[in-house]
Amino acid sequence: MQFDKDMQSPFKALFLSTRKLILTYNKVTETKKDKITTYTYNGAGLCHIRTMPHGVDVGFLKGAYINDQYGLLHGHTKRMRVLSLPIMLNEALQFYLNEAIKLND
């Protein structure tokens, strides 16, 4: 399971900090899947996280529709955008989470 791999990663602390921040939001639930840990808000897909060689990636399922105020989102799919975190960026992560939640309200 990916969550177990994330717990063995050199970026475990960053993963746990990211996870903790996401879970502070009301109506957010976590699902540990084989390849990724996902989060839903009020029953709708919000994002997923996993450790990577450079840190932690947060994939926003509707990221193409998020205001990229910090210019940190990347990706070229129709809907998803990824925030790559080599370090914890609380302010930026909270901003993007708030924007993603607005899309699910």
Secondary structure, 3 states (H helix, E strand, C coil): CHHHHHHHCCCHHHHHHHHHHHCCCCCEEEEECCCCEEEEECCEEEEEEEEECCEEEEEECCHHHCCCCCCCEECCCCCCEEEEECCCCHHHHHHHHHHHHHHHC
